[in-house]
Amino acid sequence: MTEFDELLKAVQEATVNYQASEDVHVGSVGAALLTPDGRIFTGACVDCICGIGFCAEHSAIAEMLKHRVTRVVAMVAWDSIGKVLSPCGRCRQFLHEIDDANWDMRVYLGVEQIVTLRELLPYRC
């Protein structure tokens, strides 16, 4: 089993996809982050009708930061129908800002497509 097999299993569990209230939908996208010590942190997006929700990557990063971990070596994000997603620009920037070493983390975009955060965010702020 590869690290991405483990991440794909974890992200599947994080994609909970349910209506929390009339105005809030949770988990249509899930994310899983792998740290250098082998821990996996997951998160689910929160979509609010008013627009103040947040991405699954932010949720996973928050969980990771609670454990005083900043370094990510690999990640996967996908939606509730199993489509692999690239992190959005805001998530790319956030991943980079929490630890410069994350610049070289591997991002799974598909079976034959793994790229670094550096490749996804070539012109950092």
URURVEN-V714888 format. One record per pair of residues at least 24 apart in sequence whose C-alpha atoms are under 7 Angstrom apart, sorted by sequence separation. I is the first residue (numbers start at 1). J is the second residue. D is the distance in Angstrom with one decimal. If there is no record, write none. Layout:
# URURVEN-V714888
i	j	d
I	J	D
I	J	D
This chain:
# URURVEN-V714888
i	j	d
24	48	4.5
85	109	6.5
7	32	5.8
23	48	5.7
24	49	6.4
31	56	5.3
84	109	6.0
92	117	6.9
23	49	5.1
30	56	5.1
31	57	5.4
84	110	6.6
29	56	6.0
33	60	6.9
14	42	6.1
32	60	6.7
70	98	5.9
71	99	5.9
14	43	6.0
15	44	6.0
31	60	6.5
70	99	5.8
73	102	6.8
92	121	6.7
14	44	5.8
71	101	6.7
72	102	5.7
11	42	6.6
71	102	6.0
74	105	5.3
75	106	6.5
76	107	6.3
10	42	7.0
73	105	4.4
74	106	4.5
75	107	5.1
76	108	5.3
58	91	6.7
72	105	6.1
73	106	6.1
74	107	5.7
75	108	6.2
57	91	6.4
36	71	6.9
35	71	5.9
36	72	6.7
35	72	4.6
36	73	6.0
34	72	5.7
35	73	5.5
33	72	6.3
34	73	5.7
34	74	5.2
33	74	6.0
34	75	6.1
33	75	4.5
32	75	5.6
33	76	6.8
32	76	5.4
31	76	5.7
32	77	6.4
31	77	4.2
30	77	5.6
31	78	6.6
29	77	7.0
30	78	5.7
29	78	5.5
30	79	6.3
29	79	4.2
28	79	5.5
29	80	6.0
28	80	5.0
17	80	6.5
15	79	7.0
15	80	6.0
11	77	6.8
8	76	6.7
7	76	6.3
